Amino acid sequence: MKYITLLLALCFTILFAYDYFPAAQQIVKLPVSLLVILMIGLILISLLFSKNKNLDKKSVLKWKVWVTAYIILLMIVFTALGGHSQSGISFNNTFFWIVMLIAVMDIFSDWKKLKRTQ
């Protein structure tokens, strides 16, 4: 399962790099469609494996925090390196902040529920 997570993070990072640095597609010649299909396949495989595993709420909470933090970290790093999002995923985008607010509220809600059950 860790390998699937690492592959998903790698695909996501490459897609983010393509968005922030369009010239990167000339250096890393992986088609966007291939990366998207690979990500969908990996997600489906992980869903099949997770049906057999009983994931606890703490693991799900850690996953949500990790994904949110990773997205923000990628945005900070790519912006600091001089990149500019072609799709509009940036700190100046109001929609991004609304989505982040919803994600943080969901994480906080899950954390409170987890804290109450312990």
Disulfide bonds with the S-S distance in Angstrom:
none
